[in-house]
């Protein structure tokens, strides 16, 4: 088993497994999470693309495999967050101000939320 830790391009953003800096919307600078409020987690998830070209319904959305997320146990941890559509047991998270997204997803069963590091800005 190769345990070589492939250096994440976001390794500078993680401090004691938490987000070192504030998390903001890439487009309107709305604050999504305060610093040190979310847990870094590595998991595979196919998140729908922010801009859809051909999809006619959420079920047919084109997705992108992402593997780095900020895990948030409680929706109240967010400074600002919006939800768009629901697919099965998942709600997709969007910016509360400009509705850009999805920036992550919320699992209705576990009540945990995940914000993709590559879909937000760290400031
Ligand atoms: Zn925004």
Boltz pocket constraint, residues with backbone or C-beta under 6 A from the ligand:
constraints:
  - pocket:
      binder: B
      contacts: [[A, 25], [A, 26], [A, 27], [A, 28], [A, 29], [A, 30], [A, 95], [A, 96], [A, 97], [A, 98], [A, 99], [A, 100]]
      max_distance: 6.0
